[in-house]
């Protein structure tokens, strides 16, 4: 799902100022339960649904969150209480997303490969008034003391 910059900024703000400080489930070392979006929308009806979804998109798509699927066997609700077992299919899906994110990170860190960049056409060496720099220095004489 794609969100515009304004919606992502509002979602980030909602996540940082409301969800993480108020709900232990967002600070827990376990993945959130399925259906947590409905719980958040019931608790915060004044927040637009798009902003709530953007906040969850940012939180649940984060590298650190996806790593939780490797170590955890349970899901938690907003209060941090056990909310059921983690489905192995979800763990596998998270592992695939992690692999893709890791590949993107490595590619971004490595930058473009050598030889893949087009080099600009070389310019002729610059000369001051058409004369080589060495000749200009010889004419100037020894430096003043």
DSSP file (Angstrom, degrees, kcal/mol; ACC not computed):
  #  RESIDUE AA STRUCTURE BP1 BP2  ACC     N-H-->O    O-->H-N    N-H-->O    O-->H-N    TCO  KAPPA ALPHA  PHI   PSI    X-CA   Y-CA   Z-CA
    1    1 A X              0   0    0      0, 0.0     2,-0.5     0, 0.0     0, 0.0   0.000 360.0 360.0 360.0 139.2    0.0    0.0    0.0
    2    2 A X        -     0   0    0      0, 0.0     2,-0.4     0, 0.0    52,-0.0  -0.891 360.0-171.1-110.3 134.6    1.3    3.4   -0.9
    3    3 A X        -     0   0    0     -2,-0.5     2,-0.1    51,-0.1    47,-0.0  -0.917  24.8-116.1-119.9 147.8    0.8    6.5    1.3
    4    4 A X     >  -     0   0    0     -2,-0.4     4,-2.3     1,-0.1     5,-0.2  -0.341  36.0-101.9 -76.9 167.9    1.6   10.1    0.4
    5    5 A X  H  > S+     0   0    0      1,-0.2     4,-2.2     2,-0.2     5,-0.2   0.853 120.1  53.1 -61.0 -37.7    4.2   12.0    2.4
    6    6 A X  H  > S+     0   0    0      2,-0.2     4,-2.3     1,-0.2    -1,-0.2   0.923 110.0  46.9 -65.9 -44.1    1.6   13.9    4.5
    7    7 A X  H  > S+     0   0    0      1,-0.2     4,-2.7     2,-0.2    -2,-0.2   0.902 112.5  50.3 -64.9 -41.1   -0.3   10.7    5.5
    8    8 A X  H  X S+     0   0    0     -4,-2.3     4,-2.7     2,-0.2    -1,-0.2   0.895 109.8  50.9 -64.0 -38.8    3.0    9.0    6.5
    9    9 A X  H  X S+     0   0    0     -4,-2.2     4,-2.1    -5,-0.2    -2,-0.2   0.916 112.3  46.0 -64.8 -42.4    4.1   12.0    8.5
   10   10 A X  H  X S+     0   0    0     -4,-2.3     4,-2.6     2,-0.2    -2,-0.2   0.902 113.5  49.8 -65.7 -40.6    0.7   12.0   10.4
   11   11 A X  H  X S+     0   0    0     -4,-2.7     4,-2.5     2,-0.2    -2,-0.2   0.901 110.2  50.1 -63.6 -41.5    1.0    8.3   10.9
   12   12 A X  H  X S+     0   0    0     -4,-2.7     4,-2.5     2,-0.2    -1,-0.2   0.898 112.1  48.2 -62.7 -40.8    4.5    8.6   12.2
   13   13 A X  H  X S+     0   0    0     -4,-2.1     4,-2.7     2,-0.2     5,-0.3   0.916 112.0  48.6 -66.1 -44.2    3.4   11.3   14.6
   14   14 A X  H  X>S+     0   0    0     -4,-2.6     5,-1.9     1,-0.2     4,-1.8   0.894 113.6  48.2 -62.4 -41.0    0.4    9.2   15.8
   15   15 A X  I  <>S+     0   0    0     -4,-2.5     5,-2.5     3,-0.2     6,-0.3   0.931 117.0  40.8 -64.2 -47.4    2.7    6.2   16.3
   16   16 A X  I  <5S+     0   0    0     -4,-2.5     5,-0.3     1,-0.2    -2,-0.2   0.846 124.2  34.5 -74.8 -34.7    5.3    8.2   18.2
   17   17 A X  I  <5S+     0   0    0     -4,-2.7    -3,-0.2    -5,-0.2    -1,-0.2   0.719 134.0  13.0 -96.1 -21.3    3.1   10.3   20.4
   18   18 A X  I  X5S+     0   0    0     -4,-1.8     4,-1.8    -5,-0.3     5,-0.3   0.763 121.8  42.8-120.3 -57.1    0.1    8.0   21.1
   19   19 A X  I  ><S+     0   0    0     -5,-1.9     4,-2.1     2,-0.2     7,-0.3   0.944 115.8  42.1 -68.3 -50.5    0.5    4.4   20.2
   20   20 A X  H  4<S+     0   0    0     -5,-2.5    -1,-0.2     1,-0.2    -4,-0.1   0.940 118.8  43.1 -66.4 -47.2    4.1    3.6   21.5
   21   21 A X  H  4 S+     0   0    0     -6,-0.3    -1,-0.2    -5,-0.3    -2,-0.2   0.872 121.7  38.8 -67.2 -33.8    3.8    5.6   24.8
   22   22 A X  H  < S+     0   0    0     -4,-1.8     2,-0.5     1,-0.1    -2,-0.2   0.794 109.4  57.4 -88.7 -29.1    0.3    4.4   25.7
   23   23 A X    ><  -     0   0    0     -4,-2.1     3,-1.2    -5,-0.3     4,-0.5  -0.906  57.8-157.5-118.9 123.2    0.2    0.7   24.7
   24   24 A X  G >> S+     0   0    0     -2,-0.5     3,-1.1     1,-0.3     4,-0.9   0.773  90.3  71.3 -64.5 -27.3    2.6   -1.9   25.9
   25   25 A X  G 34 S+     0   0    0     53,-3.1    -1,-0.3     1,-0.3     5,-0.2   0.816  95.4  52.8 -60.3 -30.6    1.9   -4.1   22.9
   26   26 A X  G <4 S+     0   0    0     -3,-1.2    -1,-0.3    52,-0.4    -2,-0.2   0.682 113.8  42.7 -78.9 -17.7    3.9   -1.6   20.7
   27   27 A X  T <4 S+     0   0    0     -3,-1.1    -2,-0.2    -4,-0.5    -1,-0.2   0.438  93.4 110.3-102.7  -2.1    6.9   -1.8   23.1
   28   28 A X  S  < S-     0   0    0     -4,-0.9    48,-0.1    -3,-0.2     4,-0.1  -0.364  74.7-127.4 -74.4 150.2    6.7   -5.6   23.5
   29   29 A X  S    S+     0   0    0     -2,-0.1     2,-0.3     2,-0.1    -1,-0.1   0.061  88.0  79.7 -83.6  27.9    9.3   -8.0   22.0
   30   30 A X  S    S-     0   0    0     -5,-0.2    45,-0.1    42,-0.1    -2,-0.1  -0.942  89.6 -97.1-130.9 152.9    6.5   -9.9   20.3
   31   31 A X  E     -a   75   0A   0     43,-0.6    45,-2.4    -2,-0.3     2,-0.1  -0.313  45.8-103.2 -65.9 152.8    4.4   -9.3   17.1
   32   32 A X  E     -a   76   0A   0     43,-0.2    45,-0.2     1,-0.1    -1,-0.1  -0.389  40.8 -98.5 -74.8 154.7    1.0   -7.6   17.5
   33   33 A X    >   -     0   0    0     43,-2.5     3,-1.2     1,-0.1     2,-0.3  -0.253  41.3 -96.5 -69.3 159.8   -2.2   -9.7   17.2
   34   34 A X  T 3  S+     0   0    0      1,-0.2    -1,-0.1    49,-0.2    41,-0.0  -0.630 112.0  32.7 -75.4 133.8   -4.1   -9.9   14.0
   35   35 A X  T >> S+     0   0    0     -2,-0.3     4,-1.3    -3,-0.1     3,-0.6   0.526  72.9 130.0  96.3   7.6   -7.0   -7.4   14.2
   36   36 A X  H <>  +     0   0    0     -3,-1.2     4,-2.4     1,-0.2     5,-0.2   0.791  65.5  66.8 -65.8 -26.0   -5.1   -4.8   16.3
   37   37 A X  H 3> S+     0   0    0      1,-0.2     4,-2.4     2,-0.2    -1,-0.2   0.913  99.6  49.7 -59.0 -43.2   -6.2   -2.1   13.7
   38   38 A X  H <> S+     0   0    0     -3,-0.6     4,-1.9     1,-0.2    -1,-0.2   0.890 109.7  51.6 -63.8 -39.0   -9.8   -2.6   14.7
   39   39 A X  H  X S+     0   0    0     -4,-1.3     4,-2.0     2,-0.2    -2,-0.2   0.919 111.0  47.2 -63.0 -43.5   -8.9   -2.2   18.4
   40   40 A X  H  X S+     0   0    0     -4,-2.4     4,-2.2     1,-0.2    -2,-0.2   0.903 110.5  51.9 -65.6 -41.2   -7.0    1.0   17.7
   41   41 A X  H  < S+     0   0    0     -4,-2.4    -1,-0.2     1,-0.2    -2,-0.2   0.838 109.6  50.0 -67.0 -31.6   -9.8    2.4   15.7
   42   42 A X  H  < S+     0   0    0     -4,-1.9     3,-0.5     1,-0.2    -1,-0.2   0.886 115.0  43.5 -70.1 -38.7  -12.3    1.7   18.5
   43   43 A X  H  < S+     0   0    0     -4,-2.0     2,-0.2     1,-0.3    -2,-0.2   0.773 125.7  32.7 -77.6 -26.2  -10.0    3.4   21.0
   44   44 A X    ><  +     0   0    0     -4,-2.2     3,-1.2    -5,-0.2    -1,-0.3  -0.599  64.9 157.7-130.6  70.5   -9.2    6.4   18.8
   45   45 A X  T 3  S+     0   0    0     -3,-0.5    -1,-0.1     1,-0.2     4,-0.1   0.732  72.2  63.1 -69.8 -19.7  -12.3    7.1   16.6
   46   46 A X  T 3  S+     0   0    0     -3,-0.1     2,-0.4     2,-0.1    -1,-0.2   0.652  84.5  88.2 -78.9 -14.2  -11.3   10.7   16.0
   47   47 A X  S <  S-     0   0    0     -3,-1.2    -3,-0.1    -6,-0.1     5,-0.1  -0.725  90.6-110.0 -85.7 128.8   -8.1    9.6   14.1
   48   48 A X     >  -     0   0    0     -2,-0.4     4,-2.0     1,-0.1     3,-0.4  -0.249  20.4-124.3 -58.3 144.5   -8.7    9.1   10.4
   49   49 A X  H  > S+     0   0    0      1,-0.2     4,-2.7     2,-0.2     5,-0.2   0.856 110.3  56.9 -59.0 -36.9   -8.5    5.4    9.3
   50   50 A X  H  > S+     0   0    0      1,-0.2     4,-2.1     2,-0.2    -1,-0.2   0.883 107.1  48.1 -64.3 -38.3   -5.9    6.2    6.7
   51   51 A X  H  > S+     0   0    0     -3,-0.4     4,-2.3     2,-0.2    -1,-0.2   0.896 111.6  50.2 -68.8 -40.3   -3.6    7.7    9.4
   52   52 A X  H  X S+     0   0    0     -4,-2.0     4,-2.1     2,-0.2    -2,-0.2   0.925 111.9  47.4 -63.4 -44.7   -4.1    4.7   11.7
   53   53 A X  H  X S+     0   0    0     -4,-2.7     4,-2.6     1,-0.2    -2,-0.2   0.892 110.8  52.2 -63.7 -38.9   -3.3    2.3    8.8
   54   54 A X  H  X S+     0   0    0     -4,-2.1     4,-2.4     2,-0.2    -1,-0.2   0.897 107.7  52.0 -63.8 -39.9   -0.2    4.4    7.9
   55   55 A X  H  X S+     0   0    0     -4,-2.3     4,-2.4     2,-0.2    -2,-0.2   0.924 113.0  44.1 -62.5 -44.3    1.0    4.1   11.6
   56   56 A X  H  X S+     0   0    0     -4,-2.1     4,-3.2     2,-0.2     5,-0.3   0.876 110.5  55.7 -68.0 -36.7    0.6    0.4   11.5
   57   57 A X  H  X S+     0   0    0     -4,-2.6     4,-1.2     1,-0.2    -2,-0.2   0.922 111.5  43.9 -59.2 -44.6    2.3    0.2    8.1
   58   58 A X  H  < S+     0   0    0     -4,-2.4     4,-0.3     2,-0.2    -2,-0.2   0.918 118.7  42.7 -67.5 -43.7    5.3    2.0    9.5
   59   59 A X  H >< S+     0   0    0     -4,-2.4     3,-0.9     1,-0.2     6,-0.3   0.947 118.8  41.6 -69.0 -48.8    5.5    0.0   12.7
   60   60 A X  H 3< S+     0   0    0     -4,-3.2    -1,-0.2     1,-0.2    -2,-0.2   0.642 113.2  53.6 -78.7 -14.5    4.8   -3.4   11.2
   61   61 A X  T 3< S+     0   0    0     -4,-1.2    -1,-0.2    -5,-0.3    -2,-0.2   0.439  83.1 115.2 -96.4  -0.3    7.0   -2.9    8.2
   62   62 A X  S <> S-     0   0    0     -3,-0.9     4,-2.2    -4,-0.3     5,-0.2  -0.389  73.7-124.9 -72.2 147.7   10.1   -1.9   10.2
   63   63 A X  H  > S+     0   0    0      1,-0.2     4,-1.7     2,-0.2    -1,-0.1   0.899 111.0  52.2 -57.3 -44.3   13.1   -4.1   10.2
   64   64 A X  H  > S+     0   0    0      1,-0.2     4,-0.8     2,-0.2    -1,-0.2   0.886 109.2  50.0 -62.2 -39.5   13.2   -4.5   14.0
   65   65 A X  H >4 S+     0   0    0     -6,-0.3     3,-1.0     1,-0.2     4,-0.5   0.919 108.5  51.6 -66.4 -43.1    9.5   -5.5   14.0
   66   66 A X  H >< S+     0   0    0     -4,-2.2     3,-1.0     1,-0.3     4,-0.4   0.818 102.3  61.0 -65.0 -29.5   10.0   -8.2   11.3
   67   67 A X  H >X S+     0   0    0     -4,-1.7     3,-1.4     1,-0.2     4,-1.0   0.787  90.5  70.5 -65.6 -26.3   12.9   -9.6   13.3
   68   68 A X  H <X S+     0   0    0     -3,-1.0     4,-2.2    -4,-0.8    -1,-0.2   0.794  86.6  65.9 -61.1 -27.6   10.5  -10.3   16.2
   69   69 A X  H <4 S+     0   0    0     -3,-1.0    -1,-0.3    -4,-0.5    -2,-0.2   0.761  97.2  54.8 -68.6 -23.4    8.9  -13.1   14.1
   70   70 A X  H <4 S+     0   0    0     -3,-1.4    -1,-0.2    -4,-0.4    -2,-0.2   0.910 117.8  32.1 -72.8 -42.1   12.1  -15.1   14.2
   71   71 A X  H  < S+     0   0    0     -4,-1.0     2,-0.2   -42,-0.1    -2,-0.2   0.728 107.3  76.6 -90.6 -23.2   12.4  -15.1   18.0
   72   72 A X     <  -     0   0    0     -4,-2.2   -42,-0.1     1,-0.1     3,-0.1  -0.577  42.0-177.8 -98.4 152.8    8.7  -15.1   19.1
   73   73 A X  S    S+     0   0    0     -2,-0.2    13,-2.4    12,-0.0     2,-0.3   0.388  71.4  55.3-118.8  -5.2    6.1  -17.8   19.2
   74   74 A X  E     - B   0  85A   0     11,-0.3   -43,-0.6    13,-0.0     2,-0.3  -0.833  67.7-136.1-127.1 164.4    3.2  -15.7   20.4
   75   75 A X  E     -a   31   0A   0      9,-2.7     8,-3.1    -2,-0.3     9,-0.4  -0.826  20.3-148.2-112.2 157.6    1.3  -12.5   19.4
   76   76 A X  E     -aB  32  82A   0    -45,-2.4   -43,-2.5    -2,-0.3     6,-0.2  -0.900   5.5-133.4-126.6 156.5    0.3   -9.8   21.9
   77   77 A X    >   -     0   0    0      4,-2.0     3,-1.4    -2,-0.3     6,-0.1  -0.219  49.2 -78.0 -91.7-169.7   -2.6   -7.4   22.1
   78   78 A X  T 3  S+     0   0    0      1,-0.3   -53,-3.1     2,-0.1   -52,-0.4   0.824 131.2  52.5 -62.6 -32.2   -2.4   -3.6   22.8
   79   79 A X  T 3  S-     0   0    0    -55,-0.2    -1,-0.3   -56,-0.2     3,-0.1   0.566 118.5-109.5 -81.2  -7.0   -1.9   -4.2   26.6
   80   80 A X  S <  S+     0   0    0     -3,-1.4    -2,-0.1     1,-0.3     2,-0.1   0.457  72.7 139.2  93.7   1.9    1.0   -6.6   25.9
   81   81 A X        -     0   0    0      1,-0.1    -4,-2.0    -5,-0.0    -1,-0.3  -0.443  66.1 -85.0 -79.7 154.1   -1.0   -9.7   27.0
   82   82 A X  E     +B   76   0A   0     -6,-0.2    -6,-0.2     1,-0.1    -1,-0.1  -0.329  44.6 177.7 -57.6 132.0   -0.8  -13.0   25.1
   83   83 A X  E     -     0   0A   0     -8,-3.1   -49,-0.2     1,-0.5    -7,-0.2   0.058  52.7 -65.7-128.8  24.4   -3.2  -13.0   22.2
   84   84 A X  E     -     0   0A   0     -9,-0.4    -9,-2.7   -51,-0.1    -1,-0.5  -0.481  66.2 -47.7 119.5 171.8   -2.5  -16.4   20.6
   85   85 A X  E     -B   74   0A   0    -11,-0.2     2,-0.5    -2,-0.2   -11,-0.3  -0.401  52.7-111.0 -80.0 155.0    0.1  -18.4   18.7
   86   86 A X        -     0   0    0    -13,-2.4     2,-0.3    -2,-0.1    -1,-0.1  -0.765  31.6-125.7 -86.6 125.8    2.2  -17.1   15.8
   87   87 A X    >>  -     0   0    0     -2,-0.5     4,-1.7     1,-0.1     3,-0.7  -0.545   9.9-136.6 -71.5 130.9    1.3  -18.8   12.6
   88   88 A X  H 3> S+     0   0    0     -2,-0.3     4,-2.2     1,-0.2     5,-0.2   0.811 104.7  60.4 -59.4 -29.5    4.3  -20.3   10.8
   89   89 A X  H 3> S+     0   0    0      2,-0.2     4,-2.2     1,-0.2    -1,-0.2   0.885 104.4  48.7 -64.6 -38.2    3.1  -18.9    7.5
   90   90 A X  H <> S+     0   0    0     -3,-0.7     4,-2.4     2,-0.2    -2,-0.2   0.879 109.9  51.7 -68.1 -37.8    3.3  -15.4    8.9
   91   91 A X  H  X S+     0   0    0     -4,-1.7     4,-2.0     2,-0.2    -2,-0.2   0.894 110.4  48.8 -64.8 -39.1    6.8  -16.0   10.2
   92   92 A X  H  X S+     0   0    0     -4,-2.2     4,-2.0     2,-0.2    -2,-0.2   0.910 110.4  50.7 -66.8 -42.0    7.8  -17.3    6.8
   93   93 A X  H  X S+     0   0    0     -4,-2.2     4,-2.1     1,-0.2    -2,-0.2   0.908 110.2  49.9 -61.2 -42.6    6.3  -14.2    5.1
   94   94 A X  H  X S+     0   0    0     -4,-2.4     4,-2.6     1,-0.2    -1,-0.2   0.882 107.7  54.4 -63.5 -38.4    8.2  -11.9    7.6
   95   95 A X  H  X S+     0   0    0     -4,-2.0     4,-2.1     2,-0.2    -1,-0.2   0.887 108.3  49.1 -64.2 -38.2   11.4  -13.8    6.8
   96   96 A X  H  X S+     0   0    0     -4,-2.0     4,-2.2     2,-0.2    -2,-0.2   0.906 111.4  48.9 -66.8 -41.5   10.9  -13.1    3.0
   97   97 A X  H  X S+     0   0    0     -4,-2.1     4,-2.9     2,-0.2     5,-0.2   0.902 110.3  52.1 -63.6 -40.3   10.2   -9.4    3.7
   98   98 A X  H  X S+     0   0    0     -4,-2.6     4,-2.8     1,-0.2    -2,-0.2   0.916 108.4  50.8 -60.4 -43.5   13.4   -9.3    5.9
   99   99 A X  H  X S+     0   0    0     -4,-2.1     4,-2.2     2,-0.2    -1,-0.2   0.917 112.2  46.7 -61.1 -43.6   15.4  -10.8    3.1
  100  100 A X  H  X S+     0   0    0     -4,-2.2     4,-2.2     2,-0.2    -2,-0.2   0.920 113.5  47.8 -65.4 -44.0   14.1   -8.2    0.6
  101  101 A X  H  X S+     0   0    0     -4,-2.9     4,-2.5     1,-0.2    -2,-0.2   0.898 111.6  50.9 -62.8 -40.1   14.7   -5.3    3.0
  102  102 A X  H  X S+     0   0    0     -4,-2.8     4,-2.6    -5,-0.2    -1,-0.2   0.901 109.5  50.2 -65.3 -40.4   18.2   -6.6    3.7
  103  103 A X  H  X S+     0   0    0     -4,-2.2     4,-2.2    -5,-0.2    -1,-0.2   0.906 111.2  48.9 -64.4 -40.7   19.0   -6.8    0.0
  104  104 A X  H  X S+     0   0    0     -4,-2.2     4,-2.4     2,-0.2    -2,-0.2   0.909 111.8  49.6 -64.1 -41.6   17.7   -3.3   -0.5
  105  105 A X  H  X S+     0   0    0     -4,-2.5     4,-2.5     2,-0.2    -2,-0.2   0.930 111.5  48.0 -63.0 -45.7   19.8   -2.0    2.4
  106  106 A X  H  X S+     0   0    0     -4,-2.6     4,-2.5     1,-0.2    -1,-0.2   0.898 112.2  49.6 -62.6 -39.8   23.0   -3.8    1.1
  107  107 A X  H  X S+     0   0    0     -4,-2.2     4,-1.7     1,-0.2    -1,-0.2   0.900 111.7  48.5 -66.2 -40.2   22.4   -2.4   -2.4
  108  108 A X  H  < S+     0   0    0     -4,-2.4    -2,-0.2     2,-0.2    -1,-0.2   0.882 113.5  47.1 -67.5 -37.8   21.9    1.2   -1.0
  109  109 A X  H  < S+     0   0    0     -4,-2.5    -2,-0.2     1,-0.2    -1,-0.2   0.904 112.2  49.3 -69.7 -41.4   25.0    0.9    1.1
  110  110 A X  H  < S-     0   0    0     -4,-2.5    -1,-0.2    -5,-0.2    -2,-0.2   0.810  95.7-160.5 -69.3 -29.4   27.1   -0.5   -1.8
  111  111 A X     <  -     0   0    0     -4,-1.7    -1,-0.1    -5,-0.2    -2,-0.1  -0.223  46.5 -17.6  74.7-172.7   26.0    2.2   -4.2
  112  112 A X  S    S-     0   0    0      1,-0.1     3,-0.1    -4,-0.1     5,-0.1  -0.353  80.4-105.4 -66.6 146.3   26.3    1.8   -7.9
  113  113 A X    >>  -     0   0    0      1,-0.1     3,-2.0     2,-0.1     4,-0.5  -0.348  41.7 -91.6 -71.1 151.2   28.7   -0.9   -9.1
  114  114 A X  T 34 S+     0   0    0      1,-0.3    -1,-0.1     2,-0.2     0, 0.0  -0.396 113.9  20.0 -62.2 135.1   32.0    0.1  -10.5
  115  115 A X  T 34 S+     0   0    0     -2,-0.1    -1,-0.3    -3,-0.1     4,-0.1   0.232 100.5  92.9  89.8 -14.8   31.8    0.5  -14.3
  116  116 A X  T <4  +     0   0    0     -3,-2.0     2,-0.3     2,-0.1    -2,-0.2   0.683  68.1  85.8 -85.2 -16.1   28.0    0.9  -14.2
  117  117 A X  S  < S-     0   0    0     -4,-0.5     2,-0.5    -5,-0.1    -2,-0.1  -0.609  81.0-126.4 -82.6 142.3   28.3    4.7  -14.1
  118  118 A X        -     0   0    0     -2,-0.3     2,-0.3     1,-0.0    -2,-0.1  -0.769  25.5-138.1 -85.1 128.8   28.6    6.6  -17.2
  119  119 A X        -     0   0    0     -2,-0.5     3,-0.1    -4,-0.1     2,-0.0  -0.672  19.6-112.2 -88.6 141.2   31.6    8.8  -17.0
  120  120 A X        -     0   0    0     -2,-0.3    -1,-0.1     1,-0.1     3,-0.1  -0.327  45.1 -85.7 -68.2 155.1   31.4   12.4  -18.3
  121  121 A X        -     0   0    0      1,-0.1    -1,-0.1    -2,-0.0     2,-0.1  -0.357  53.6-107.3 -60.3 136.8   33.4   13.2  -21.4
  122  122 A X        -     0   0    0     -3,-0.1     2,-0.3     1,-0.1    -1,-0.1  -0.393  30.7-137.7 -71.5 143.6   36.9   14.2  -20.4
  123  123 A X        -     0   0    0     -2,-0.1     2,-0.1     1,-0.1     3,-0.1  -0.648  24.9-100.4 -96.5 155.6   37.8   17.9  -20.6
  124  124 A X        -     0   0    0     -2,-0.3    -1,-0.1     1,-0.1     3,-0.1  -0.478  52.5 -90.2 -70.2 146.1   41.0   19.2  -21.9
  125  125 A X        -     0   0    0     -2,-0.1     2,-0.2     1,-0.1    -1,-0.1  -0.325  48.5-112.6 -60.0 137.7   43.4   20.2  -19.1
  126  126 A X        -     0   0    0     -3,-0.1     2,-0.4     6,-0.0    -1,-0.1  -0.481  33.3-167.2 -76.5 141.2   42.9   23.8  -18.3
  127  127 A X    >   -     0   0    0     -2,-0.2     3,-0.8     5,-0.1     2,-0.6  -0.978  25.2-117.0-127.5 140.1   45.6   26.2  -19.1
  128  128 A X  B >  S-C  131   0B   0      3,-0.8     3,-2.2    -2,-0.4     8,-0.1  -0.674  95.5 -19.6 -78.9 120.1   46.0   29.8  -17.9
  129  129 A X  T 3  S-     0   0    0     -2,-0.6    -1,-0.3     1,-0.3     3,-0.1   0.792 122.8 -61.9  49.7  34.7   45.8   32.1  -20.9
  130  130 A X  T <  S+     0   0    0     -3,-0.8     2,-0.3     1,-0.2    -1,-0.3   0.428 113.5 108.8  81.2  -3.0   46.7   29.2  -23.1
  131  131 A X  B <  S-C  128   0B   0     -3,-2.2    -3,-0.8     1,-0.1    -1,-0.2  -0.826  76.5-102.8-107.8 146.7   50.1   28.5  -21.6
  132  132 A X     >  -     0   0    0     -2,-0.3     4,-1.4    -5,-0.2     3,-0.4  -0.338  30.9-120.5 -61.9 148.4   51.1   25.6  -19.4
  133  133 A X  H  > S+     0   0    0      1,-0.2     4,-2.0     2,-0.2     5,-0.2   0.860 109.6  60.8 -61.2 -37.7   51.3   26.4  -15.7
  134  134 A X  H  > S+     0   0    0      1,-0.2     4,-1.8     2,-0.2    -1,-0.2   0.893 102.9  50.4 -60.1 -41.5   54.9   25.4  -15.4
  135  135 A X  H  > S+     0   0    0     -3,-0.4     4,-1.8     1,-0.2    -1,-0.2   0.876 108.0  53.7 -65.2 -36.7   56.0   28.1  -18.0
  136  136 A X  H  X S+     0   0    0     -4,-1.4     4,-1.6     1,-0.2    -1,-0.2   0.888 107.8  50.5 -64.9 -38.1   54.0   30.7  -16.1
  137  137 A X  H  X S+     0   0    0     -4,-2.0     4,-0.8     1,-0.2    -1,-0.2   0.888 108.2  52.3 -67.5 -37.8   55.8   29.9  -12.9
  138  138 A X  H  < S+     0   0    0     -4,-1.8     3,-0.5     1,-0.2    -1,-0.2   0.885 109.4  49.9 -65.9 -37.6   59.3   30.1  -14.6
  139  139 A X  H  < S+     0   0    0     -4,-1.8    -1,-0.2     1,-0.2    -2,-0.2   0.851 101.0  63.3 -68.9 -33.6   58.4   33.6  -15.9
  140  140 A X  H  < S-     0   0    0     -4,-1.6    -1,-0.2     1,-0.2    -2,-0.2   0.763  97.3-146.8 -66.8 -23.2   57.3   34.9  -12.5
  141  141 A X     <  -     0   0    0     -4,-0.8    -1,-0.2    -3,-0.5     3,-0.1  -0.308  41.3 -22.4  86.8-173.7   60.8   34.4  -11.0
  142  142 A X  S    S-     0   0    0      1,-0.1    -4,-0.0    -3,-0.1     2,-0.0  -0.347  79.9 -92.2 -71.5 153.1   61.6   33.4   -7.5
  143  143 A X        -     0   0    0      1,-0.1    -1,-0.1     2,-0.1     2,-0.1  -0.315  45.0-105.7 -65.0 145.9   59.1   34.1   -4.7
  144  144 A X              0   0    0      1,-0.1    -1,-0.1    -3,-0.1    -3,-0.0  -0.429 360.0 360.0 -72.6 144.7   59.4   37.4   -2.9
  145  145 A X              0   0    0     -2,-0.1    -1,-0.1     0, 0.0    -2,-0.1   0.426 360.0 360.0-106.5 360.0   60.8   37.4    0.6
